[in-house]
Amino acid sequence: MKIHFIAIGGSAMHNLALALHHKGYTISGSDDVIYEPSKGRLKDKGLLPEAFGWFPEKLHNDLDAVVLGMHAKADNPELLKAQELGLKIYSYPEFLYEQSKNKTRVVIGGSHGKTTITSMILHVLNYHDIKVDYMVGAQLDGFDCMVHLTEENDFIILEGDEYLSSPIDRRPKFHLYKPNIALLSGIAWDHINVFPTFENYVTQFQIFVDSIVKGGSITYNEEDIEVKRVVEASENTIRKLAYTTPEYSVENGQTLLQTPEGPMPIEIFGKHNLSNLAGAKWICQNMGVDENDFYEAIDSFKGASKRLEKIMESPTSVAYKDFAHSPSKVAATTKAVKEQYPNRKLIACLELHTYSSLNAEFLKEYKGALSDADEAIVFYSPHAVKIKQLDEVSEKQIAAAFNRDDLKIFTNPEGFKENLFGKDFTNSTLLLMSSGNYGGLDFDEVKELMQH
């Protein structure tokens, strides 16, 4: 098979290209800019385009298919050439479905927890040497690639993202997979730029549940009101399997999970992660892994990359960084860290960095998100607001949104850094939440600072 990738440098796209190259396909691709780690990984396999830019001459009738990345625009010259030649054009999720039509498709959906649950399942299967195909949204410990495709494996595990499929296919990705086994972890409105209302967002999950193959199953978090409502209202002829957060306790900064064999220490913590674990356990059981084997494997799971990552620990202080930025994730992460270290001062820093979080209307969703922190700090760049062509948000609006009189707000990276580096971290927990880096914060310097 000869496949051409338009926008090969994306995180998901380059992983799919590498997986197909590994499977023996002939791969070509283009992009106008490619960053690390994609650049180095493509170069290593001889798949890095010779020059950046779009080259319609790379498209020809010998190609079996074209995969179109989200980063390309609808008027991309290569896309126009592919359409002109009448080539088969797939979005990323369509192509994954094409590769897994004859497999049992396990799809993990939800506004939050998808990557963690998918990672947990893969960790358990890997531990027990059960071979499966997969696509996950983060680089995992012990896995070379975020996508793995074979002819022979029976199962494929897909992280079911509700974001759009391609510039010419505005359907959410997870509508295209047609799962046999599905999971829904939670519904919390994000992606305000794509789904303008909460109702419109919830509808996407209703369509997902209705897309499950007849006779299949949905494992769902019944503690989430919207999830429960959506799943129970579906008339699809599927099995509905509810899960809840398992019993657990925290002793001296160690989380103990209650199991039939008694309390078991685990590496991860926080109610949201324990809920994720319960969902992952049900999916593994649906795939033939029994409960005891699940527990044996999960105690060595350290968490998905960028998700609540411990960056420093000393006898009196600890620091975590987390990719969290949406309101529900910020609230869950802050609560989890406070619960894990209840007797330490929690200093929580949040960078408002995404399109949604810098939207004046959406800001209201953050109400109370940092209330579990003893000290709360918000950083945002007015420059980023301008670049994204949004209405200016004021410090006053942000303070009102979070509903905290003592909220410290910084718009200048130097001011934020100075404040952070002037603190005494004795008997404290530092939590840095962002999908960015606070205007250039060096996390190694933070580690140094806290160790002294």
TIVO-882949 format. One record per residue (C-alpha): x, y, z; residue number from 0. Coordinates in pm, 1 decimal, padded with zeros to 6 digits. Each point is the difference from the previous one (the first is absolute). Layout:
BEGIN
X	Y	Z	NUM
...
//
This chain:
BEGIN
00000.0	00000.0	00000.0	0
00122.0	00350.4	-00087.3	1
-00133.5	00268.2	00234.3	2
00061.6	00377.5	-00009.6	3
-00045.5	00214.7	00312.4	4
-00103.5	00365.6	-00035.3	5
00129.0	00161.0	00324.2	6
00217.6	-00296.3	00106.3	7
00164.1	00189.3	00288.6	8
-00294.7	00000.1	00243.0	9
00023.0	-00199.3	00321.5	10
-00265.4	-00253.3	-00106.9	11
00083.1	00010.7	-00372.2	12
00371.1	-00076.8	00026.9	13
-00073.5	-00288.3	00237.5	14
-00244.1	-00148.2	-00252.8	15
00262.6	00044.8	-00275.3	16
00260.0	-00181.7	00215.5	17
-00245.0	-00283.6	00079.2	18
-00081.1	-00053.5	-00368.5	19
00368.7	00014.2	-00094.8	20
00060.9	-00268.6	00265.3	21
-00283.2	-00203.5	-00157.5	22
00183.7	00011.5	-00335.5	23
-00191.9	00274.3	-00180.7	24
00174.3	00257.0	-00223.8	25
-00044.4	00341.9	00161.3	26
00044.2	00352.5	-00134.7	27
-00107.6	00328.0	00155.3	28
00016.2	00379.0	00016.1	29
-00030.9	00277.2	00255.9	30
00079.1	00370.4	00022.0	31
00167.6	-00033.8	00341.0	32
00101.9	-00300.8	00212.6	33
00115.8	00026.1	00361.2	34
00173.6	-00245.7	00228.5	35
-00057.8	-00277.2	00094.3	36
-00188.5	-00068.0	-00327.6	37
00289.6	00131.7	-00209.6	38
00267.0	-00229.5	00147.7	39
-00226.1	-00304.8	00005.0	40
-00098.0	00041.4	-00367.6	41
00362.1	00064.6	-00099.0	42
00112.2	-00314.5	00182.6	43
-00223.2	-00212.1	-00228.6	44
00078.2	00196.7	-00316.9	45
-00350.0	00151.7	-00011.7	46
00084.1	00368.0	00058.1	47
-00094.8	00209.9	-00307.0	48
00308.6	00132.0	-00183.7	49
-00140.3	00354.4	00006.4	50
-00276.8	00167.2	00198.2	51
-00304.9	00124.0	-00191.0	52
-00271.6	-00145.0	-00221.6	53
00091.1	-00173.6	-00326.6	54
-00298.4	-00102.1	-00216.6	55
00237.6	-00203.2	-00221.2	56
00034.4	-00252.0	00288.0	57
-00360.2	-00104.5	-00074.5	58
-00039.8	-00256.6	-00280.9	59
-00226.7	-00283.2	-00109.7	60
00227.8	-00271.8	00144.7	61
-00101.5	00097.8	00354.5	62
-00244.9	-00235.1	00175.7	63
-00115.9	00265.4	00245.4	64
00058.9	00348.5	00138.7	65
-00029.5	00074.3	00373.8	66
-00096.8	00360.3	00074.1	67
00113.1	00157.6	00329.0	68
-00192.0	00257.8	00200.7	69
00284.5	00252.1	-00039.0	70
-00057.6	00028.7	-00377.8	71
-00251.9	00254.2	-00131.2	72
-00291.7	-00081.7	-00232.9	73
00175.9	00185.2	-00285.3	74
00330.8	-00186.5	00046.3	75
00164.6	-00038.2	-00345.8	76
00074.5	-00370.8	00057.3	77
-00358.6	-00065.9	00109.6	78
-00135.5	00179.2	-00308.4	79
00228.5	-00213.4	-00220.2	80
-00112.6	-00322.2	00175.4	81
-00365.5	00098.8	-00055.1	82
00070.5	00082.4	-00364.5	83
00160.6	-00344.1	-00052.6	84
-00294.5	-00169.0	00174.8	85
00227.4	-00166.7	00257.5	86
-00148.0	-00163.5	00311.3	87
00033.8	00260.4	00277.5	88
-00035.7	-00105.5	00363.4	89
-00002.9	00199.3	00321.5	90
00221.0	-00145.1	00275.3	91
-00291.0	-00176.2	00179.7	92
-00150.6	-00129.7	-00327.1	93
00332.0	-00160.2	-00087.9	94
00027.2	-00160.8	00345.2	95
-00349.4	-00144.3	-00046.0	96
00100.5	-00130.6	-00342.8	97
00298.4	-00174.9	00162.7	98
-00216.1	-00156.6	00272.6	99
-00323.5	-00099.4	-00177.1	100
00060.9	-00369.3	00072.5	101
00114.9	00045.9	00360.2	102
-00183.1	00042.4	00330.7	103
00009.9	00377.9	00048.1	104
00028.9	00126.7	00359.0	105
-00058.3	00378.3	00014.3	106
00065.1	00212.2	00310.2	107
-00201.5	00324.9	-00007.5	108
-00067.0	00289.7	00238.1	109
00100.4	00363.2	00053.8	110
00268.3	-00099.6	00248.6	111
00185.0	-00315.6	00103.3	112
00016.6	-00152.6	-00352.1	113
00379.4	-00007.4	-00025.6	114
00042.8	-00124.8	00357.6	115
-00258.2	-00280.0	-00038.9	116
00141.6	-00107.2	-00337.9	117
00350.6	00005.2	00151.7	118
-00112.5	-00212.2	00297.0	119
-00158.0	-00260.2	-00229.8	120
00312.4	-00017.8	-00218.7	121
00223.6	-00022.8	00308.8	122
-00199.5	-00297.7	00131.9	123
-00008.7	-00179.1	-00337.9	124
00371.4	00064.1	-00053.1	125
00079.9	-00130.9	00351.2	126
-00179.7	-00326.7	-00084.0	127
00151.7	-00011.5	-00350.6	128
-00339.1	00024.8	-00174.9	129
00061.4	00141.7	-00348.9	130
-00243.6	00264.2	-00130.0	131
-00008.2	00281.8	-00256.0	132
-00048.4	00347.7	00143.5	133
-00012.0	00375.5	-00041.5	134
00054.5	00217.8	00306.4	135
00035.3	00377.8	00041.5	136
00327.6	00014.5	00196.4	137
00342.1	-00160.6	-00006.7	138
-00007.6	-00291.1	00249.2	139
00282.9	-00152.9	00201.7	140
00103.6	-00328.6	-00159.0	141
-00164.3	00074.4	-00338.6	142
00201.7	00136.1	-00295.2	143
-00296.6	00140.6	-00186.5	144
-00346.5	00143.7	00070.6	145
-00149.2	-00211.3	-00282.1	146
00053.7	-00372.2	-00062.9	147
-00168.6	-00189.3	-00285.1	148
00032.7	-00362.9	-00108.5	149
-00189.8	-00247.7	-00216.9	150
-00013.2	-00268.7	00268.4	151
-00113.4	00157.6	00331.8	152
-00369.4	-00053.6	00085.4	153
-00053.7	00314.9	00207.5	154
00066.9	00367.4	-00066.4	155
-00023.8	00256.8	00280.8	156
-00078.3	00352.4	-00116.3	157
-00003.0	00319.6	00199.8	158
-00328.4	00161.0	-00109.3	159
00052.7	00373.3	-00041.7	160
-00307.6	00221.6	-00051.4	161
00199.5	00258.5	-00198.3	162
-00059.4	00040.8	-00375.9	163
00131.9	-00258.0	-00250.4	164
00150.4	00213.1	-00278.5	165
-00031.5	00338.7	-00174.8	166
-00254.7	-00153.3	-00241.1	167
-00170.3	-00234.6	00250.0	168
-00149.2	00188.8	00294.2	169
-00120.3	-00312.5	00183.4	170
00158.0	-00076.8	00337.7	171
00265.1	-00272.9	-00030.2	172
-00175.1	-00242.6	00235.8	173
-00311.5	-00011.2	-00221.7	174
00197.8	-00192.6	-00262.7	175
00132.7	-00300.7	00197.2	176
-00323.2	-00206.0	00050.9	177
00113.9	-00165.0	00325.4	178
-00083.5	-00354.9	00108.4	179
00106.4	00087.9	00355.0	180
-00019.0	00364.2	00113.2	181
00064.2	00204.7	00312.4	182
-00124.9	00345.6	00096.3	183
00181.9	00164.7	00291.5	184
-00152.5	00347.2	00029.0	185
-00161.6	00289.0	-00182.7	186
00131.4	00349.7	00077.3	187
-00035.3	00272.9	-00260.0	188
00327.6	00102.4	-00159.2	189
00092.6	00090.0	-00360.2	190
-00227.0	00306.9	00011.9	191
00141.6	00104.3	-00339.2	192
-00138.9	-00318.5	-00159.8	193
-00308.9	-00073.6	00208.9	194
-00155.4	00339.6	00075.0	195
-00259.9	-00127.1	00249.3	196
-00004.3	-00265.2	00270.6	197
-00305.0	-00165.9	-00163.6	198
00181.0	-00027.5	-00332.4	199
00300.5	-00155.0	00180.2	200
-00213.1	-00259.9	00184.2	201
-00166.7	-00099.5	-00330.6	202
00341.5	-00120.1	-00126.4	203
00011.7	-00255.3	00284.5	204
-00357.8	-00115.6	-00072.2	205
00106.4	-00069.2	-00360.8	206
00307.5	-00187.5	00131.4	207
-00212.9	-00230.6	00221.7	208
-00241.6	-00062.2	-00288.1	209
00294.6	-00088.2	-00230.2	210
00097.9	-00303.4	00211.5	211
-00047.6	-00321.5	-00199.3	212
-00325.6	-00179.7	00090.2	213
00064.8	-00263.2	00264.8	214
00308.0	00194.0	00116.9	215
00045.1	00160.9	00340.5	216
00050.1	00337.6	00166.9	217
00186.8	00022.3	00330.2	218
-00089.6	00336.5	00154.4	219
00072.7	00218.1	00301.5	220
-00337.2	00022.0	00172.0	221
00129.2	00263.6	00244.7	222
00000.9	00247.9	-00289.6	223
-00357.9	00130.1	-00031.1	224
00021.1	00078.2	-00372.8	225
00164.5	-00333.8	-00086.3	226
-00265.2	-00189.6	00195.8	227
-00279.9	00194.3	-00172.3	228
00144.6	-00046.2	-00351.8	229
00069.3	-00373.8	00039.2	230
-00326.2	-00087.5	00172.8	231
-00204.3	00194.9	-00259.8	232
00161.2	-00182.2	-00294.6	233
-00226.8	-00250.4	-00174.0	234
00294.5	-00175.3	-00164.5	235
-00013.2	-00378.4	00061.1	236
00321.5	-00022.6	00202.8	237
00098.8	-00117.4	00347.0	238
00036.9	00288.7	00246.9	239
00259.7	-00054.3	00274.5	240
00025.3	00270.6	00266.9	241
00309.3	00064.2	00212.3	242
00069.2	00216.0	00307.1	243
00312.7	00117.4	00183.5	244
00141.4	-00288.9	00205.1	245
00063.8	00024.1	00374.7	246
00343.7	00138.8	00086.7	247
00188.2	00173.6	00281.2	248
00303.9	00228.7	00022.9	249
00265.5	-00058.1	00267.2	250
00316.2	00213.2	00022.8	251
-00012.7	00105.2	-00364.2	252
-00068.2	-00357.4	-00122.8	253
-00329.7	-00102.3	-00162.5	254
-00133.4	-00344.4	00090.8	255
-00257.7	-00160.5	-00228.5	256
-00249.8	-00237.1	00160.7	257
00006.3	-00334.7	-00182.2	258
-00158.9	-00340.2	00083.1	259
00346.2	-00096.2	00136.1	260
00017.4	00309.1	00225.6	261
00155.4	00349.0	-00038.3	262
00259.0	00027.6	-00279.8	263
00246.3	00292.6	-00038.8	264
-00011.2	00159.9	-00346.1	265
00213.4	00265.7	-00172.1	266
-00282.3	00223.0	-00126.1	267
-00234.1	00206.1	00219.0	268
-00309.9	00219.1	00001.1	269
-00370.0	-00087.7	-00022.4	270
-00004.0	00065.5	-00377.3	271
00287.2	-00244.1	-00056.6	272
-00158.1	-00267.6	00219.3	273
-00319.1	00042.1	-00204.2	274
00210.0	-00040.4	-00318.0	275
00146.9	-00317.9	00149.8	276
-00348.3	-00146.3	00059.7	277
-00090.9	00064.3	-00365.0	278
00325.4	-00153.3	-00124.4	279
-00059.3	-00309.1	00216.1	280
-00341.5	-00063.9	-00157.7	281
00139.0	00037.4	-00352.0	282
00286.7	-00240.3	00076.3	283
-00252.1	-00249.9	00141.1	284
-00206.1	00035.0	-00320.9	285
00321.6	-00087.0	-00187.1	286
00058.5	-00314.9	00204.6	287
00234.9	00121.5	00278.1	288
-00125.4	-00112.5	00340.9	289
-00020.0	00231.6	00301.0	290
00303.5	-00137.9	00186.6	291
00218.0	00027.1	-00311.0	292
-00117.0	00359.5	-00045.0	293
00099.8	00093.5	00357.9	294
00336.6	-00174.4	-00032.8	295
00082.5	00210.5	-00306.5	296
-00147.1	00336.1	00101.6	297
00207.3	00051.2	00314.7	298
00303.0	00082.7	-00220.0	299
-00190.6	00253.4	-00217.1	300
00155.6	00342.6	00056.0	301
-00239.8	00212.4	-00208.1	302
-00020.6	00126.7	-00356.6	303
00264.8	00242.0	-00121.0	304
-00065.9	00367.6	00094.4	305
-00284.9	-00108.6	00228.6	306
00075.8	00091.9	00362.4	307
00373.6	-00055.4	-00028.6	308
00212.5	00025.0	00316.6	309
00298.7	00220.3	-00089.0	310
00163.9	00035.2	00342.5	311
-00026.0	-00138.0	00351.7	312
00192.9	00085.9	00315.1	313
-00077.1	-00099.5	00361.3	314
-00215.1	00313.7	00047.0	315
-00126.8	00090.6	-00346.7	316
-00120.3	-00145.1	-00328.5	317
-00072.2	00146.8	-00345.7	318
-00228.8	-00124.1	-00275.5	319
-00069.8	00123.3	-00347.6	320
-00313.3	-00089.3	-00186.0	321
-00137.3	00056.8	-00348.7	322
-00335.5	00100.1	00158.0	323
-00156.6	00318.8	-00131.2	324
-00375.6	-00053.9	-00043.7	325
-00216.4	00090.4	00303.7	326
-00099.0	-00358.2	00093.2	327
00362.2	-00124.2	-00022.3	328
00136.9	00294.1	00201.1	329
-00255.4	-00061.0	00276.6	330
00062.7	-00378.5	00006.8	331
00379.8	00032.7	00001.2	332
00007.3	00269.2	00270.9	333
-00232.6	-00206.0	00220.7	334
00204.3	-00319.2	-00054.8	335
00330.6	00162.2	00096.4	336
-00149.0	00160.9	00313.3	337
-00151.1	-00333.6	00103.5	338
00334.8	-00175.2	-00049.9	339
00189.8	00254.3	00216.6	340
-00268.7	00143.3	00231.2	341
00244.2	00136.3	00260.2	342
00212.9	00196.9	-00243.6	343
-00064.8	00342.2	-00148.1	344
-00116.9	-00040.3	-00361.1	345
00122.4	00268.3	-00242.2	346
-00192.0	-00046.9	-00326.5	347
00103.4	00185.8	-00316.7	348
-00213.7	-00004.0	-00313.6	349
00091.3	00139.4	-00339.5	350
-00297.9	00103.9	-00210.9	351
00141.6	-00087.5	-00337.0	352
-00264.0	-00152.1	-00229.5	353
-00258.2	00160.2	-00223.7	354
-00284.5	-00106.3	00234.4	355
00163.8	00106.6	00325.5	356
00068.7	00351.9	-00128.5	357
-00359.2	00052.1	-00112.8	358
-00177.5	00252.3	00222.9	359
-00329.1	-00194.2	-00005.4	360
00156.9	-00343.3	00059.4	361
00209.4	00130.6	00293.4	362
-00310.0	-00028.0	00222.6	363
00033.5	-00380.2	-00023.3	364
00309.0	00026.2	00226.3	365
-00207.4	00101.2	00303.6	366
00145.4	-00173.9	00306.4	367
00252.5	-00201.1	-00207.2	368
00290.4	00107.5	00227.6	369
-00189.8	00003.7	00329.2	370
00193.6	-00299.2	00141.8	371
00329.0	00193.3	-00025.8	372
00133.9	00191.8	00302.2	373
00158.9	00247.1	-00238.8	374
-00124.4	00045.0	-00357.5	375
00187.8	00168.7	-00284.2	376
-00116.5	00057.6	-00358.7	377
00233.3	00096.0	-00284.0	378
-00110.0	00107.1	-00346.0	379
00154.4	00193.7	-00284.2	380
-00202.5	00293.7	-00140.1	381
00214.1	-00049.0	-00312.6	382
-00148.0	-00351.0	-00043.2	383
-00349.3	00148.8	00022.2	384
00088.4	00242.1	-00280.6	385
00152.8	-00275.0	-00219.4	386
-00315.2	-00207.6	00040.3	387
-00201.9	00311.9	-00093.0	388
-00216.4	-00024.2	00310.0	389
-00153.2	00286.0	00195.9	390
00237.0	00123.1	00269.5	391
-00058.4	-00174.1	00332.6	392
00075.0	00209.0	00307.1	393
00155.4	-00106.7	00328.4	394
-00327.8	00102.7	00163.8	395
-00196.6	-00243.2	-00220.6	396
00241.3	-00280.2	00089.0	397
-00018.8	00066.9	00374.4	398
-00380.9	00005.1	-00020.4	399
-00008.3	-00321.9	-00205.8	400
00203.1	-00202.4	00252.5	401
-00200.6	00142.1	00289.5	402
00308.6	00057.6	00220.5	403
00082.8	00338.8	00151.6	404
00359.6	-00105.6	00070.9	405
00076.0	-00124.9	-00353.4	406
00337.4	00128.6	-00124.4	407
00002.9	00081.3	-00372.1	408
00311.5	00049.4	-00214.2	409
00015.3	00108.0	-00364.7	410
00377.3	00035.5	-00011.8	411
00225.3	-00313.0	-00000.1	412
00270.8	00179.1	00204.8	413
-00248.8	00106.9	00267.3	414
-00140.4	-00352.7	00023.7	415
00347.4	-00152.8	00026.6	416
00115.6	00255.5	00259.1	417
-00303.2	-00072.4	00218.2	418
00049.9	-00376.7	-00026.9	419
00374.5	00013.8	00067.4	420
-00053.8	00224.1	00304.0	421
-00204.8	-00262.4	00187.3	422
00098.3	-00221.4	00290.0	423
-00104.3	-00352.4	-00101.0	424
00050.2	-00163.8	00340.9	425
-00291.9	-00235.6	00066.8	426
-00158.5	00092.0	-00334.5	427
-00130.4	-00158.0	-00317.9	428
00044.9	00187.1	-00328.2	429
-00239.4	-00080.0	-00284.4	430
00069.7	00149.3	-00345.4	431
-00294.0	-00046.5	-00240.0	432
00032.6	00097.5	-00364.8	433
00020.7	-00119.7	-00358.7	434
00267.9	00271.1	-00044.6	435
00304.0	00106.6	00205.5	436
-00098.2	00329.5	00169.2	437
00175.0	00214.3	-00259.3	438
00329.7	-00192.9	00016.6	439
00027.8	-00144.1	00352.9	440
00291.5	-00244.2	00038.2	441
-00134.5	-00294.8	00201.3	442
00355.1	-00112.8	00087.6	443
00054.0	00333.8	00176.0	444
-00321.0	-00060.7	00197.2	445
00136.1	-00339.8	00115.3	446
00329.8	00162.7	00105.8	447
-00182.6	00272.9	00189.2	448
-00215.3	-00244.4	00195.8	449
00286.8	-00225.9	00093.7	450
00173.9	00280.7	00190.4	451
//
